[in-house]
Amino acid sequence: MPTKLKLALVSALALALGSAAATADTLNFAVSNKTSEAIKSIKAVPRAGGKEIDISSEAIDVGATSPVTLAAPASTCVFNLTIKLASGRVISKPDTFLCHIETLVVQ
């Protein structure tokens, strides 16, 4: 195979893989607040590292269930969650699997 053709194929493959890696997956699920106070925010960081993502920046009242959407990096399912409650208390949920779940229960 000629060198220019090999280079073109390698470049095309790298471009395709780079584009695929840059896409995001949309994860839709509900958050059920089983704590004794309102949830003020939920942040997620991919376990493998990366940028912090807001899952919910609107309050979720005690006993309420709220739908949320997470634009996750492609093929990322496990996150470290930080949940802030109305009192300022923080709940950490490391290694939380968020793909294919219906409801995330916060207790």
URQUIGI-V217341 format. One record per residue. N is the residue number from 1. RES is the residue in one letter. PHI is phi as a letter, one per 30 degrees, with the letter a starting at -180 (NA if undefined). PSI is psi in degrees with one decimal (NA if undefined). Layout:
n->{N	N}
res->{RES	RES}
phi->{PHI	PHI}
psi->{PSI	PSI}
This chain:
n->{1	2	3	4	5	6	7	8	9	10	11	12	13	14	15	16	17	18	19	20	21	22	23	24	25	26	27	28	29	30	31	32	33	34	35	36	37	38	39	40	41	42	43	44	45	46	47	48	49	50	51	52	53	54	55	56	57	58	59	60	61	62	63	64	65	66	67	68	69	70	71	72	73	74	75	76	77	78	79	80	81	82	83	84	85	86	87	88	89	90	91	92	93	94	95	96	97	98	99	100	101	102	103	104	105	106	107}
res->{M	P	T	K	L	K	L	A	L	V	S	A	L	A	L	A	L	G	S	A	A	A	T	A	D	T	L	N	F	A	V	S	N	K	T	S	E	A	I	K	S	I	K	A	V	P	R	A	G	G	K	E	I	D	I	S	S	E	A	I	D	V	G	A	T	S	P	V	T	L	A	A	P	A	S	T	C	V	F	N	L	T	I	K	L	A	S	G	R	V	I	S	K	P	D	T	F	L	C	H	I	E	T	L	V	V	Q}
phi->{NA	d	e	d	d	d	d	d	d	d	d	d	d	d	d	d	d	d	d	d	d	d	d	c	c	c	c	c	a	c	c	c	c	c	d	c	b	d	d	c	a	b	c	b	b	e	e	d	j	k	d	d	b	d	c	b	c	c	d	c	d	e	i	d	b	b	d	b	b	b	d	c	e	e	h	c	b	c	b	c	c	b	c	c	c	e	d	j	d	c	c	c	b	d	h	c	d	c	d	i	c	c	b	c	c	c	b}
psi->{132.7	148.0	-40.6	-38.1	-42.5	-45.0	-41.8	-41.3	-42.6	-42.2	-42.9	-41.2	-43.6	-40.6	-44.0	-44.7	-39.1	-39.3	-40.7	-39.9	-25.5	-12.4	159.3	153.3	140.7	120.0	123.5	127.3	178.3	155.2	124.1	119.4	104.1	15.4	-179.0	10.5	163.7	143.8	125.0	-36.5	155.2	124.8	146.5	139.8	127.6	138.1	-35.1	-4.5	164.0	-168.3	141.9	138.1	132.0	122.5	-44.8	125.1	3.0	145.5	143.5	112.9	161.0	130.6	-4.7	157.6	129.3	133.7	143.2	158.8	134.0	120.1	95.3	151.2	148.2	135.4	28.3	125.6	-22.6	127.6	154.5	119.3	144.7	118.8	123.0	130.7	168.0	-34.0	-11.1	-10.5	143.3	131.2	125.9	133.1	85.6	155.7	49.9	122.0	120.0	-4.3	139.8	28.1	154.7	-42.3	132.6	117.1	128.0	119.6	NA}
